[in-house]
Structures are given as structure tokens and as C-alpha cells.
Amino acid sequence: MWLLTPEDVRQAEFHTKTHPFTHRDCYDADEVDDFLEQVETTIAVLALKAACKELQLEKERIA
């Protein structure tokens, strides 16, 4: 597992396909869903790291 970088997010590209009813181009939903899962994982890991650091700092402050 790797964490997304801001550059990864900026450079994200998704294939398009034609919607069968509207005949308009739309992003591939599976690709977008996969990317959103990566974004969610990255945010969760970074939030957990921040919370751990905050607890560590609080522990040091109390000691």
C-alpha cells in the first residue's frame, strides 16, 4: 500500500466511455471508485498518524 501524494491527485486521469442511453461521454465509474478508495485510505492513514503524534505530544507535555 502506498499513500497518494498531491501530485498523484492532480495527475489522476480516468478513461471515458459513452453512456448507453444518453450517448454522452462519462468517466469509467470503476476507475473513479478505485481512485476514491485510494484517497480514502490515504486520508485515514494520515489522520491516524496525526492522532498518534498528537497523543505522543500530549503524553510528553504531561510527563
Jmol script that loads the backbone (N, CA, C; Angstrom):
load data "model"
ATOM      1  N   MET A   1       0.847  -1.195   0.000  1.00  0.00           N
ATOM      2  CA  MET A   1       0.000   0.000   0.000  1.00  0.00           C
ATOM      3  C   MET A   1       0.884   1.247   0.000  1.00  0.00           C
ATOM      4  N   TRP A   2       0.545   2.184  -0.817  1.00  0.00           N
ATOM      5  CA  TRP A   2       1.256   3.447  -0.829  1.00  0.00           C
ATOM      6  C   TRP A   2       0.223   4.554  -0.618  1.00  0.00           C
ATOM      7  N   LEU A   3       0.712   5.678  -0.124  1.00  0.00           N
ATOM      8  CA  LEU A   3      -0.167   6.828   0.074  1.00  0.00           C
ATOM      9  C   LEU A   3      -0.091   7.729  -1.148  1.00  0.00           C
ATOM     10  N   LEU A   4      -1.230   8.272  -1.511  1.00  0.00           N
ATOM     11  CA  LEU A   4      -1.267   9.216  -2.629  1.00  0.00           C
ATOM     12  C   LEU A   4      -0.577  10.506  -2.233  1.00  0.00           C
ATOM     13  N   THR A   5       0.043  11.131  -3.195  1.00  0.00           N
ATOM     14  CA  THR A   5       0.640  12.446  -2.993  1.00  0.00           C
ATOM     15  C   THR A   5      -0.269  13.482  -3.652  1.00  0.00           C
ATOM     16  N   PRO A   6      -0.085  14.758  -3.301  1.00  0.00           N
ATOM     17  CA  PRO A   6      -0.858  15.786  -4.003  1.00  0.00           C
ATOM     18  C   PRO A   6      -0.668  15.706  -5.521  1.00  0.00           C
ATOM     19  N   GLU A   7       0.527  15.357  -5.946  1.00  0.00           N
ATOM     20  CA  GLU A   7       0.784  15.234  -7.387  1.00  0.00           C
ATOM     21  C   GLU A   7      -0.021  14.084  -7.992  1.00  0.00           C
ATOM     22  N   ASP A   8      -0.131  12.974  -7.254  1.00  0.00           N
ATOM     23  CA  ASP A   8      -0.951  11.855  -7.735  1.00  0.00           C
ATOM     24  C   ASP A   8      -2.388  12.307  -7.978  1.00  0.00           C
ATOM     25  N   VAL A   9      -2.906  13.095  -7.064  1.00  0.00           N
ATOM     26  CA  VAL A   9      -4.293  13.560  -7.184  1.00  0.00           C
ATOM     27  C   VAL A   9      -4.429  14.509  -8.371  1.00  0.00           C
ATOM     28  N   ARG A  10      -3.478  15.440  -8.488  1.00  0.00           N
ATOM     29  CA  ARG A  10      -3.521  16.394  -9.607  1.00  0.00           C
ATOM     30  C   ARG A  10      -3.432  15.698 -10.956  1.00  0.00           C
ATOM     31  N   GLN A  11      -2.649  14.638 -11.027  1.00  0.00           N
ATOM     32  CA  GLN A  11      -2.409  13.985 -12.314  1.00  0.00           C
ATOM     33  C   GLN A  11      -3.367  12.823 -12.588  1.00  0.00           C
ATOM     34  N   ALA A  12      -4.319  12.602 -11.717  1.00  0.00           N
ATOM     35  CA  ALA A  12      -5.260  11.493 -11.922  1.00  0.00           C
ATOM     36  C   ALA A  12      -6.030  11.695 -13.227  1.00  0.00           C
ATOM     37  N   GLU A  13      -6.102  10.642 -13.995  1.00  0.00           N
ATOM     38  CA  GLU A  13      -6.859  10.668 -15.242  1.00  0.00           C
ATOM     39  C   GLU A  13      -7.724   9.417 -15.291  1.00  0.00           C
ATOM     40  N   PHE A  14      -8.881   9.552 -15.881  1.00  0.00           N
ATOM     41  CA  PHE A  14      -9.815   8.443 -15.974  1.00  0.00           C
ATOM     42  C   PHE A  14     -10.250   8.283 -17.428  1.00  0.00           C
ATOM     43  N   HIS A  15     -10.409   7.037 -17.819  1.00  0.00           N
ATOM     44  CA  HIS A  15     -10.907   6.776 -19.166  1.00  0.00           C
ATOM     45  C   HIS A  15     -12.377   7.177 -19.232  1.00  0.00           C
ATOM     46  N   THR A  16     -12.810   7.530 -20.415  1.00  0.00           N
ATOM     47  CA  THR A  16     -14.217   7.846 -20.607  1.00  0.00           C
ATOM     48  C   THR A  16     -14.850   6.783 -21.486  1.00  0.00           C
ATOM     49  N   LYS A  17     -16.123   6.655 -21.341  1.00  0.00           N
ATOM     50  CA  LYS A  17     -16.880   5.766 -22.219  1.00  0.00           C
ATOM     51  C   LYS A  17     -18.229   6.404 -22.478  1.00  0.00           C
ATOM     52  N   THR A  18     -18.851   5.994 -23.528  1.00  0.00           N
ATOM     53  CA  THR A  18     -20.134   6.570 -23.904  1.00  0.00           C
ATOM     54  C   THR A  18     -21.258   5.884 -23.128  1.00  0.00           C
ATOM     55  N   HIS A  19     -22.074   6.702 -22.486  1.00  0.00           N
ATOM     56  CA  HIS A  19     -23.219   6.179 -21.741  1.00  0.00           C
ATOM     57  C   HIS A  19     -24.200   5.562 -22.738  1.00  0.00           C
ATOM     58  N   PRO A  20     -24.704   4.363 -22.432  1.00  0.00           N
ATOM     59  CA  PRO A  20     -25.546   3.673 -23.429  1.00  0.00           C
ATOM     60  C   PRO A  20     -26.879   4.366 -23.731  1.00  0.00           C
ATOM     61  N   PHE A  21     -27.391   5.163 -22.804  1.00  0.00           N
ATOM     62  CA  PHE A  21     -28.693   5.801 -23.033  1.00  0.00           C
ATOM     63  C   PHE A  21     -28.579   7.250 -23.478  1.00  0.00           C
ATOM     64  N   THR A  22     -27.667   7.990 -22.837  1.00  0.00           N
ATOM     65  CA  THR A  22     -27.555   9.414 -23.178  1.00  0.00           C
ATOM     66  C   THR A  22     -26.582   9.658 -24.330  1.00  0.00           C
ATOM     67  N   HIS A  23     -25.741   8.661 -24.617  1.00  0.00           N
ATOM     68  CA  HIS A  23     -24.716   8.766 -25.670  1.00  0.00           C
ATOM     69  C   HIS A  23     -23.735   9.902 -25.396  1.00  0.00           C
ATOM     70  N   ARG A  24     -23.575  10.232 -24.121  1.00  0.00           N
ATOM     71  CA  ARG A  24     -22.594  11.238 -23.722  1.00  0.00           C
ATOM     72  C   ARG A  24     -21.390  10.524 -23.118  1.00  0.00           C
ATOM     73  N   ASP A  25     -20.235  11.155 -23.215  1.00  0.00           N
ATOM     74  CA  ASP A  25     -19.043  10.595 -22.590  1.00  0.00           C
ATOM     75  C   ASP A  25     -19.131  10.781 -21.079  1.00  0.00           C
ATOM     76  N   CYS A  26     -18.733   9.746 -20.349  1.00  0.00           N
ATOM     77  CA  CYS A  26     -18.696   9.827 -18.894  1.00  0.00           C
ATOM     78  C   CYS A  26     -17.474   9.056 -18.410  1.00  0.00           C
ATOM     79  N   TYR A  27     -17.013   9.380 -17.201  1.00  0.00           N
ATOM     80  CA  TYR A  27     -15.857   8.697 -16.642  1.00  0.00           C
ATOM     81  C   TYR A  27     -16.214   7.262 -16.292  1.00  0.00           C
ATOM     82  N   ASP A  28     -15.230   6.386 -16.397  1.00  0.00           N
ATOM     83  CA  ASP A  28     -15.400   4.981 -16.031  1.00  0.00           C
ATOM     84  C   ASP A  28     -15.600   4.911 -14.515  1.00  0.00           C
ATOM     85  N   ALA A  29     -16.782   4.510 -14.092  1.00  0.00           N
ATOM     86  CA  ALA A  29     -17.145   4.509 -12.670  1.00  0.00           C
ATOM     87  C   ALA A  29     -16.223   3.614 -11.845  1.00  0.00           C
ATOM     88  N   ASP A  30     -15.801   2.487 -12.385  1.00  0.00           N
ATOM     89  CA  ASP A  30     -14.909   1.590 -11.642  1.00  0.00           C
ATOM     90  C   ASP A  30     -13.560   2.245 -11.373  1.00  0.00           C
ATOM     91  N   GLU A  31     -13.030   2.950 -12.355  1.00  0.00           N
ATOM     92  CA  GLU A  31     -11.759   3.655 -12.172  1.00  0.00           C
ATOM     93  C   GLU A  31     -11.898   4.744 -11.117  1.00  0.00           C
ATOM     94  N   VAL A  32     -12.975   5.491 -11.179  1.00  0.00           N
ATOM     95  CA  VAL A  32     -13.200   6.565 -10.220  1.00  0.00           C
ATOM     96  C   VAL A  32     -13.372   5.980  -8.815  1.00  0.00           C
ATOM     97  N   ASP A  33     -14.131   4.899  -8.695  1.00  0.00           N
ATOM     98  CA  ASP A  33     -14.326   4.257  -7.389  1.00  0.00           C
ATOM     99  C   ASP A  33     -12.999   3.761  -6.820  1.00  0.00           C
ATOM    100  N   ASP A  34     -12.161   3.159  -7.655  1.00  0.00           N
ATOM    101  CA  ASP A  34     -10.851   2.688  -7.195  1.00  0.00           C
ATOM    102  C   ASP A  34     -10.002   3.851  -6.694  1.00  0.00           C
ATOM    103  N   PHE A  35     -10.023   4.955  -7.441  1.00  0.00           N
ATOM    104  CA  PHE A  35      -9.256   6.128  -7.038  1.00  0.00           C
ATOM    105  C   PHE A  35      -9.778   6.686  -5.720  1.00  0.00           C
ATOM    106  N   LEU A  36     -11.086   6.760  -5.575  1.00  0.00           N
ATOM    107  CA  LEU A  36     -11.659   7.268  -4.328  1.00  0.00           C
ATOM    108  C   LEU A  36     -11.299   6.384  -3.137  1.00  0.00           C
ATOM    109  N   GLU A  37     -11.202   5.079  -3.354  1.00  0.00           N
ATOM    110  CA  GLU A  37     -10.763   4.186  -2.277  1.00  0.00           C
ATOM    111  C   GLU A  37      -9.321   4.499  -1.874  1.00  0.00           C
ATOM    112  N   GLN A  38      -8.473   4.803  -2.855  1.00  0.00           N
ATOM    113  CA  GLN A  38      -7.087   5.183  -2.548  1.00  0.00           C
ATOM    114  C   GLN A  38      -7.053   6.498  -1.777  1.00  0.00           C
ATOM    115  N   VAL A  39      -7.891   7.444  -2.178  1.00  0.00           N
ATOM    116  CA  VAL A  39      -7.965   8.728  -1.473  1.00  0.00           C
ATOM    117  C   VAL A  39      -8.426   8.498  -0.035  1.00  0.00           C
ATOM    118  N   GLU A  40      -9.455   7.684   0.141  1.00  0.00           N
ATOM    119  CA  GLU A  40      -9.977   7.389   1.477  1.00  0.00           C
ATOM    120  C   GLU A  40      -8.904   6.746   2.358  1.00  0.00           C
ATOM    121  N   THR A  41      -8.170   5.788   1.807  1.00  0.00           N
ATOM    122  CA  THR A  41      -7.114   5.120   2.567  1.00  0.00           C
ATOM    123  C   THR A  41      -6.027   6.104   2.964  1.00  0.00           C
ATOM    124  N   THR A  42      -5.625   6.952   2.034  1.00  0.00           N
ATOM    125  CA  THR A  42      -4.591   7.940   2.320  1.00  0.00           C
ATOM    126  C   THR A  42      -5.031   8.876   3.436  1.00  0.00           C
ATOM    127  N   ILE A  43      -6.256   9.372   3.369  1.00  0.00           N
ATOM    128  CA  ILE A  43      -6.759  10.280   4.397  1.00  0.00           C
ATOM    129  C   ILE A  43      -6.824   9.575   5.748  1.00  0.00           C
ATOM    130  N   ALA A  44      -7.299   8.326   5.758  1.00  0.00           N
ATOM    131  CA  ALA A  44      -7.412   7.584   7.010  1.00  0.00           C
ATOM    132  C   ALA A  44      -6.041   7.365   7.654  1.00  0.00           C
ATOM    133  N   VAL A  45      -5.049   6.991   6.857  1.00  0.00           N
ATOM    134  CA  VAL A  45      -3.707   6.758   7.386  1.00  0.00           C
ATOM    135  C   VAL A  45      -3.108   8.053   7.927  1.00  0.00           C
ATOM    136  N   LEU A  46      -3.246   9.133   7.171  1.00  0.00           N
ATOM    137  CA  LEU A  46      -2.692  10.413   7.615  1.00  0.00           C
ATOM    138  C   LEU A  46      -3.394  10.921   8.873  1.00  0.00           C
ATOM    139  N   ALA A  47      -4.707  10.716   8.970  1.00  0.00           N
ATOM    140  CA  ALA A  47      -5.449  11.124  10.163  1.00  0.00           C
ATOM    141  C   ALA A  47      -4.998  10.310  11.369  1.00  0.00           C
ATOM    142  N   LEU A  48      -4.781   9.027  11.175  1.00  0.00           N
ATOM    143  CA  LEU A  48      -4.313   8.166  12.263  1.00  0.00           C
ATOM    144  C   LEU A  48      -2.914   8.572  12.714  1.00  0.00           C
ATOM    145  N   LYS A  49      -2.042   8.848  11.759  1.00  0.00           N
ATOM    146  CA  LYS A  49      -0.687   9.306  12.105  1.00  0.00           C
ATOM    147  C   LYS A  49      -0.734  10.625  12.876  1.00  0.00           C
ATOM    148  N   ALA A  50      -1.591  11.536  12.454  1.00  0.00           N
ATOM    149  CA  ALA A  50      -1.712  12.824  13.137  1.00  0.00           C
ATOM    150  C   ALA A  50      -2.241  12.632  14.560  1.00  0.00           C
ATOM    151  N   ALA A  51      -3.218  11.742  14.725  1.00  0.00           N
ATOM    152  CA  ALA A  51      -3.773  11.485  16.055  1.00  0.00           C
ATOM    153  C   ALA A  51      -2.720  10.858  16.968  1.00  0.00           C
ATOM    154  N   CYS A  52      -1.934   9.936  16.434  1.00  0.00           N
ATOM    155  CA  CYS A  52      -0.869   9.314  17.225  1.00  0.00           C
ATOM    156  C   CYS A  52       0.168  10.348  17.643  1.00  0.00           C
ATOM    157  N   LYS A  53       0.536  11.210  16.736  1.00  0.00           N
ATOM    158  CA  LYS A  53       1.511  12.261  17.044  1.00  0.00           C
ATOM    159  C   LYS A  53       0.955  13.206  18.111  1.00  0.00           C
ATOM    160  N   GLU A  54      -0.331  13.539  17.989  1.00  0.00           N
ATOM    161  CA  GLU A  54      -0.962  14.420  18.973  1.00  0.00           C
ATOM    162  C   GLU A  54      -0.958  13.766  20.353  1.00  0.00           C
ATOM    163  N   LEU A  55      -1.262  12.476  20.422  1.00  0.00           N
ATOM    164  CA  LEU A  55      -1.228  11.757  21.698  1.00  0.00           C
ATOM    165  C   LEU A  55       0.180  11.708  22.269  1.00  0.00           C
ATOM    166  N   GLN A  56       1.157  11.510  21.394  1.00  0.00           N
ATOM    167  CA  GLN A  56       2.550  11.464  21.838  1.00  0.00           C
ATOM    168  C   GLN A  56       2.966  12.809  22.423  1.00  0.00           C
ATOM    169  N   LEU A  57       2.596  13.886  21.748  1.00  0.00           N
ATOM    170  CA  LEU A  57       2.935  15.218  22.243  1.00  0.00           C
ATOM    171  C   LEU A  57       2.227  15.503  23.568  1.00  0.00           C
ATOM    172  N   GLU A  58       0.981  15.097  23.681  1.00  0.00           N
ATOM    173  CA  GLU A  58       0.246  15.302  24.924  1.00  0.00           C
ATOM    174  C   GLU A  58       0.884  14.512  26.064  1.00  0.00           C
ATOM    175  N   LYS A  59       1.303  13.297  25.765  1.00  0.00           N
ATOM    176  CA  LYS A  59       1.963  12.450  26.770  1.00  0.00           C
ATOM    177  C   LYS A  59       3.262  13.104  27.237  1.00  0.00           C
ATOM    178  N   GLU A  60       4.037  13.642  26.303  1.00  0.00           N
ATOM    179  CA  GLU A  60       5.291  14.310  26.647  1.00  0.00           C
ATOM    180  C   GLU A  60       5.039  15.583  27.460  1.00  0.00           C
ATOM    181  N   ARG A  61       3.943  16.272  27.146  1.00  0.00           N
ATOM    182  CA  ARG A  61       3.619  17.503  27.860  1.00  0.00           C
ATOM    183  C   ARG A  61       3.255  17.195  29.314  1.00  0.00           C
ATOM    184  N   ILE A  62       2.538  16.106  29.524  1.00  0.00           N
ATOM    185  CA  ILE A  62       2.110  15.722  30.870  1.00  0.00           C
ATOM    186  C   ILE A  62       3.268  15.194  31.689  1.00  0.00           C
ATOM    187  N   ALA A  63       4.202  14.504  31.039  1.00  0.00           N
ATOM    188  CA  ALA A  63       5.322  13.867  31.770  1.00  0.00           C
ATOM    189  C   ALA A  63       6.284  14.854  32.338  1.00  0.00           C
TER     190      ALA A  63
END
end "model"
wireframe off; spacefill off
backbone 0.3
color backbone group
